[in-house]
Structure formats: C-alpha cells, structure tokens
C-alpha cells in the first residue's frame, strides 16, 4: 500500500489502482453520513476533487491521487456511507482508477512513512 499526505491509501490490483481513505482520516471525520462518488469513465487529474464526504463533524473532499480514469466505484457506499467508518482500509474502498504508468506510485509514502507523517 501507498499513502498520500491527503490521507488516502492506494493499492494495485490487476493493474488498476484502488483508492480509499485511511483509518486516520475516518477517525478524524467521525460518523460519515453521505458520500458522493465520481462517475465511471471520468478522466481525472491529480488533485481534482472527485469524492465528497460528509460526516456529523465536517464535509471533506477526496482528491485524485494520480492522473487517470475512474474505472469502477464502490456503489454500496452511497447507500451505506457508514461502512467507511467500519472498514476504511478494506471493503470501503471508494474508487478504482487506471493510470498510464504505475511507477508514479513510487513517489508516494509507504506505511512507515505515513505513520511518521501522522505522528
């Protein structure tokens, strides 16, 4: 897994990048009550706002961690956004994206670096 400074995790499955938010982000947000996911087929640029999350504490955006195309979204989260609180690093992934060059993941933090980052 790789991590961003925006508290997203990324993992590669079958040449596709799966993206979600970290346990830390989920804890900071509190009880999540709404999620708006991107449309499949959307082309995104790194740092585009592509997911809207609302919790009892705040509203937040998930940014595109890389340039690419959204190839799948986790539709059950729309009806059950609280799943993100239950399993943010597993079943509550948000979207999958194709990227041209997977080596761009090498620039992101590994788990040890992320843990140091959140201190």
C-alpha positions in Angstrom: 0.0 0.0 0.0 1.0 3.6 -0.6 -0.3 6.7 1.1 -0.8 10.4 0.3 -0.5 13.5 2.5 -4.3 13.9 2.0 -4.8 10.6 4.0 -5.7 8.4 1.1 -4.4 4.8 0.6 -3.7 3.2 -2.8 -3.0 -0.4 -3.7 -2.6 -2.0 -7.1 -4.9 -4.9 -8.1 -4.8 -6.3 -11.6 -3.0 -3.2 -13.0 -5.7 -0.9 -11.5 -5.2 1.4 -8.6 -7.8 1.0 -5.8 -8.2 4.2 -3.6 -9.8 4.8 -0.2 -9.2 6.9 2.9 -7.1 5.8 5.8 -8.2 4.8 9.3 -6.8 8.1 10.5 -8.9 10.1 8.1 -12.0 8.1 9.0 -11.4 8.8 12.7 -10.9 12.5 12.1 -14.1 12.8 10.2 -16.3 11.0 12.7 -19.5 9.3 11.7 -19.8 9.5 7.9 -23.4 10.2 6.7 -23.0 10.9 3.0 -20.7 10.1 0.1 -20.8 11.2 -3.5 -18.6 9.1 -5.8 -17.3 10.1 -9.2 -18.8 8.8 -12.4 -17.2 5.7 -14.1 -15.3 6.9 -17.2 -14.4 10.3 -15.7 -10.8 11.3 -16.6 -9.2 13.0 -13.6 -6.0 15.0 -13.0 -4.0 14.7 -9.8 -5.6 16.9 -7.0 -9.0 17.1 -8.7 -11.8 17.0 -6.1 -13.6 13.7 -7.0 -15.4 12.4 -3.9 -17.5 14.4 -1.5 -17.7 13.0 2.1 -20.0 14.5 4.8 -19.8 13.5 8.4 -21.5 14.7 11.5 -18.4 16.9 12.1 -17.5 18.2 8.7 -17.6 18.0 4.9 -14.5 16.9 3.1 -13.3 16.1 -0.4 -11.1 13.3 -1.6 -8.7 14.4 -4.2 -7.5 12.4 -7.2 -4.1 11.0 -6.1 -2.9 10.5 -9.6 -3.8 11.3 -13.2 -6.1 8.6 -14.7 -9.5 7.4 -15.5 -12.2 6.2 -13.0 -13.0 2.6 -14.0 -15.1 1.5 -11.0 -16.8 2.9 -7.9 -17.9 1.3 -4.7 -21.6 1.9 -5.2 -22.7 0.3 -1.9 -21.0 3.2 0.0 -23.6 5.6 -1.4 -26.4 3.8 0.4 -24.3 2.9 3.4 -21.6 5.6 3.9 -21.0 4.4 7.5 -19.1 1.4 6.0 -16.2 3.8 5.7 -16.1 4.1 9.4 -16.2 0.3 9.8 -13.6 -0.7 7.3 -11.9 2.3 5.6 -8.8 0.4 4.5 -10.7 -2.7 3.2 -14.2 -3.2 1.9 -14.9 0.6 2.0 -12.6 1.5 -0.9 -14.0 4.4 -2.9 -12.9 4.0 -6.5 -10.6 2.2 -8.9 -8.6 4.1 -11.5 -6.5 3.2 -14.4 -3.2 5.0 -14.7 -0.7 5.0 -17.6 2.4 4.4 -15.6 2.2 2.6 -12.2 5.7 3.8 -11.3 4.1 7.1 -10.2 3.2 5.2 -7.0 6.9 5.1 -6.1 6.7 8.8 -5.2 4.1 8.2 -2.5 4.7 7.2 1.2 4.9 3.7 2.3 3.1 2.6 5.6 6.1 3.5 7.8 6.5 7.0 6.3 2.7 7.6 6.6 2.7 6.6 10.3 5.6 9.0 10.9 3.7 11.7 8.9 0.5 11.4 11.1 2.8 11.2 14.2 
